[in-house]
């Protein structure tokens, strides 16, 4: 993400929002964090490498949270969780926070997100056969798309 005389931010580092509109938030947060690291480097302060390391750690953490959700967004297990009546264990608020881009530690999502993942995996176990067929088809579609990037691009 960063090296000698460069820092990658936004889509230059990672594109993660084919479903959500959080890409601008990722870019702005990355730019904000990078600005401090670049300023430290330009001043020649000894903590400049540490600032870059902290920036990358925060961005990668946010990307990991968002990517986990995106990769499972259309799965039957997540659909079952979303369609469950009520906000079981505050999961709805957790998902809304992630979708809104709150993945950089401003709100403590750690325990609630882990709980959400546990509920997701429990839901996946309940629908194991259907979910397994979904994931096999999903892997096939991804393999086809990677083999021919124009597959499905009818627009």
Secondary structure, 3 states (H helix, E strand, C coil): CEECCEECCHHHCCCCCCCCCCHHHHHHHHHHHHHHHHHHHHHCCCCHHHHHHHHHHHHHHHHHHHHHHHHHCCCHHHHHHHHCCCCHHHHHHHHHHHHCCCCCCCCCCHHHHHHHHHHHHHHHHHCHHHHHHHHHHHHHHHHHHHHCCCCCCCC
